[in-house]
Amino acid sequence: MRAYQSIIDLPFARILRGLLGCLLLISQPRLAKEVRQRPFSRDWGSAGRLIRNGFLFRAVATKDHGLFEQFLADYWESPVSREFFDHFGHRFETLFLAHHRGIVDEIGKALDHHGVRTARVVEVGVGDAKVLEYLGENLPQAKACHGIDLNEAMVAENRRRFEGRDAYHFHVADVTEWISKHPAAGTVLFTNGGVFEYFRRERLLDLFRGLKSGGGPAFVAITETIAVNHDLADDPASYPYGHELSFSHNHPAILREAGFEVLFTRDRFTKEGEEHHPARWLQVVAVAS
């Protein structure tokens, strides 16, 4: 999956759908307005889906990253996202346990180095909470574990499953607002499997700066996908990429800009037979004292 810096970088089929969608944007303005407001919350039929592609095509051309973020947020809020969890329920075993769980040891080292004995873990995009549960059981410093998600049904399901386990808490919330309202020293902001790829670069900066202002050491630990052609050494920008047109971010550059020190990075390309091949995974642990 490559970054799309302009419309000429898009696959031909996507360009074709985008051009057809742009025609429908002009010829069916009422439907276009409805699709623009809730792009994934209804089954729009073929015309609506083409219009959705038209909006995205135009956003690539104009670098309208706000539209990408709005469309992606609507997807995860909508019932359609349940299909993702049903289809990829094996990701905890096949991705996290198989390839990415080493980041938990790196978090533990960072907490120990900065003298944090009581940490609050906040997982953004908690999904089915299997990874959050693993953190709570394998990170001795984690005394409180909070899962944040936009999907109300998933949060309700997690609340039922973890009923009576006082260390676990689940919230339907925007994470930037939640962090601002609930500051705490020793917070570990955590993502797994690609979550910040749905945030604009500017929003990530706001989130990280807000986390840093909470007092005491603050930590960010992420496992995110990025474009295979994203140059982390020389290109700090963010680009839409992949089938979803989510964002490929230079996370180390963004974290440094927000005032964090990067402690650990792992830049891993997948191998034949792995899920999402070909793809690239970036793991980062950073701290702001």
C-alpha positions in Angstrom: 0.0 0.0 0.0 1.5 3.3 -1.2 1.0 6.9 -0.2 -1.1 9.0 -2.6 0.5 12.4 -2.9 -1.8 13.3 -5.8 -4.6 11.8 -7.9 -2.2 10.4 -10.4 -0.9 8.0 -7.7 -4.3 6.4 -7.3 -5.0 3.0 -8.9 -6.8 3.3 -12.3 -10.0 1.7 -11.0 -10.2 4.2 -8.2 -9.6 7.1 -10.6 -12.4 5.8 -12.8 -14.8 5.5 -9.8 -13.8 8.9 -8.6 -14.4 10.6 -11.9 -17.8 9.0 -12.2 -18.6 10.0 -8.7 -17.6 13.6 -9.4 -20.1 13.7 -12.3 -22.9 12.5 -9.9 -21.9 15.1 -7.4 -22.9 17.7 -10.0 -26.0 15.9 -11.4 -27.5 14.7 -8.0 -26.7 17.4 -5.5 -29.4 16.4 -3.0 -28.1 12.8 -2.8 -24.5 14.1 -2.6 -25.4 16.3 0.4 -26.9 13.3 2.2 -23.9 11.1 1.5 -21.5 13.8 2.6 -23.2 14.0 6.0 -23.3 10.2 6.8 -21.2 8.4 4.1 -21.2 4.9 5.7 -24.2 5.0 8.0 -26.6 4.0 5.3 -26.6 1.6 2.3 -26.6 4.2 -0.4 -26.7 1.9 -3.4 -24.5 2.1 -6.4 -25.1 5.9 -7.0 -24.4 6.8 -3.4 -21.2 4.7 -3.3 -19.9 6.4 -6.5 -20.7 9.8 -5.0 -18.7 8.7 -1.9 -15.8 7.8 -4.2 -16.2 11.2 -5.9 -15.8 13.0 -2.6 -12.7 11.0 -1.7 -11.2 11.5 -5.2 -11.7 15.3 -4.9 -10.2 15.2 -1.4 -7.0 13.6 -2.7 -6.8 16.3 -5.4 -7.3 19.2 -2.9 -5.5 17.6 0.1 -8.7 17.9 2.2 -7.6 15.7 5.1 -10.5 16.8 7.1 -12.9 15.0 4.8 -11.0 11.8 5.1 -11.1 12.0 8.9 -14.8 12.7 8.9 -15.6 9.8 6.5 -13.4 7.4 8.5 -15.0 8.4 11.8 -18.4 7.8 10.4 -17.4 4.4 9.3 -16.2 3.4 12.8 -19.3 4.9 14.4 -21.6 3.1 12.1 -22.9 -0.5 12.3 -20.9 -1.3 9.2 -17.7 -1.4 11.2 -19.0 -4.5 13.0 -18.2 -6.4 9.8 -14.5 -5.6 10.5 -14.5 -7.1 14.0 -16.4 -10.1 12.8 -14.0 -10.7 9.9 -10.8 -10.0 11.7 -11.6 -11.4 15.2 -8.3 -13.5 14.9 -6.1 -10.4 14.8 -5.2 -10.7 18.5 -3.6 -14.0 17.9 -2.3 -13.6 14.4 -1.0 -10.1 14.6 -0.6 -8.9 18.2 0.6 -12.1 19.9 2.5 -13.3 16.8 4.3 -10.1 15.9 3.6 -7.1 18.1 3.4 -8.0 21.8 7.0 -7.1 22.4 5.9 -3.5 22.7 4.5 -4.3 26.1 8.0 -5.0 27.4 9.2 -1.7 25.9 6.4 0.1 27.7 7.5 -1.6 31.0 11.1 -0.5 30.5 10.1 3.1 29.8 7.9 3.2 32.9 10.6 1.7 35.1 13.2 4.1 33.7 11.0 7.1 34.6 10.1 5.7 38.1 6.4 5.2 37.3 5.0 2.5 39.5 1.3 3.2 39.0 0.3 3.8 35.4 -3.0 4.4 33.7 -3.3 2.7 30.3 -5.7 4.4 27.8 -6.2 2.4 24.6 -7.7 4.3 21.7 -9.9 2.2 19.4 -10.2 -0.6 22.0 -12.3 -2.9 19.8 -13.0 -6.2 21.6 -10.5 -5.2 24.4 -8.4 -8.3 24.1 -5.2 -6.3 23.8 -6.2 -4.0 26.7 -6.8 -7.1 28.8 -3.3 -8.4 27.9 -1.8 -5.1 28.9 -3.6 -5.2 32.2 -2.4 -8.7 32.9 1.2 -8.3 31.7 2.1 -4.8 32.6 2.6 -4.7 36.4 2.4 -0.9 36.6 -1.0 -0.8 34.9 -3.4 -0.3 37.8 -6.2 1.3 35.7 -7.1 0.3 32.1 -9.4 2.5 30.0 -10.7 1.6 26.6 -12.0 4.3 24.3 -14.0 3.7 21.1 -16.5 5.4 18.9 -18.6 2.3 18.5 -21.3 2.3 21.2 -22.2 -1.4 20.6 -18.5 -2.5 21.2 -18.2 -0.4 24.3 -21.5 -1.8 25.7 -20.3 -5.4 25.0 -17.0 -4.7 26.7 -18.7 -3.3 29.8 -20.8 -6.5 30.0 -17.7 -8.8 29.6 -15.6 -6.9 32.1 -18.4 -6.4 34.7 -17.0 -6.7 38.2 -13.4 -6.2 37.1 -12.7 -2.8 38.7 -9.5 -2.0 36.9 -11.2 -1.9 33.5 -13.3 1.0 32.2 -14.9 1.7 28.8 -16.0 4.9 27.2 -17.7 6.1 24.1 -15.7 9.3 23.6 -13.5 11.4 21.4 -10.0 10.7 22.9 -8.7 14.3 22.6 -11.7 15.6 24.7 -11.4 12.6 27.1 -7.7 13.2 27.8 -8.4 16.9 28.3 -11.1 16.2 30.8 -9.3 13.4 32.7 -5.6 14.4 33.0 -3.3 12.1 35.0 0.4 11.6 35.4 1.8 8.3 34.3 -0.7 7.9 31.4 0.2 5.5 28.6 -1.7 6.4 25.5 -1.8 3.1 23.5 -3.0 2.0 20.1 -2.8 -1.4 18.4 -3.3 -2.5 14.8 -3.8 0.9 13.3 -6.0 3.6 14.9 -4.1 6.9 14.5 -4.2 6.3 10.8 -7.7 7.7 11.0 -6.6 11.0 12.6 -5.4 14.0 10.8 -1.8 15.1 11.6 -3.0 18.3 13.2 -5.3 16.3 15.5 -2.5 14.0 16.5 -0.4 17.0 17.5 -3.3 18.4 19.6 -3.8 15.0 21.3 -0.1 14.5 22.1 0.3 18.0 23.4 -2.8 17.6 25.5 -1.5 14.4 27.0 1.8 16.1 27.7 0.1 18.9 29.6 -1.4 16.5 32.1 1.5 16.7 34.5 4.2 14.2 35.2 5.6 11.7 32.6 3.3 10.9 29.8 3.8 8.0 27.4 2.7 7.1 23.9 2.9 3.5 22.6 1.6 2.7 19.2 1.4 0.0 16.6 0.3 1.6 13.3 0.4 0.8 9.6 2.1 3.2 7.2 2.7 3.4 3.5 5.5 1.2 2.1 7.0 4.3 0.3 6.8 6.7 3.3 10.3 8.0 3.9 10.5 8.4 7.7 14.0 9.9 7.6 13.3 12.9 5.4 9.5 13.3 5.0 7.5 14.4 8.1 4.3 14.9 6.1 1.2 12.7 6.2 -0.6 11.2 3.2 -3.7 9.3 2.4 -3.0 5.7 1.4 -4.4 2.2 1.0 -7.9 1.0 0.3 -9.5 3.0 3.1 -7.7 6.2 2.3 -6.5 6.5 5.9 -3.4 8.4 6.8 0.2 7.3 6.6 1.9 9.3 9.4 5.6 9.9 10.3 4.8 9.2 13.9 8.4 9.8 15.3 8.4 13.2 13.6 5.0 14.1 14.9 5.8 13.0 18.5 9.1 15.0 18.5 7.2 18.0 17.2 4.8 17.6 20.1 7.6 17.6 22.6 8.1 13.8 23.1 11.4 11.8 23.2 11.2 8.7 21.1 12.6 5.8 23.1 11.9 2.8 20.8 11.0 2.2 17.1 10.4 -0.9 15.1 9.8 -0.5 11.4 8.5 -3.9 10.1 7.5 -5.0 6.6 5.2 -8.0 6.5 6.1 -11.2 4.8 4.3 -13.3 2.3 1.3 -15.0 4.0 0.7 -12.4 6.7 -2.5 -10.5 6.9 -2.6 -7.3 4.8 0.4 -8.3 2.7 2.1 -6.2 1.5 2.0 -3.8 4.4 4.3 -2.0 6.8 4.0 -1.8 10.5 5.6 0.9 12.7 5.9 0.5 16.5 6.9 3.5 18.6 7.3 4.2 22.3 7.8 7.8 23.4 7.8 9.9 26.6 7.3 13.5 27.6 8.6 14.2 31.1 
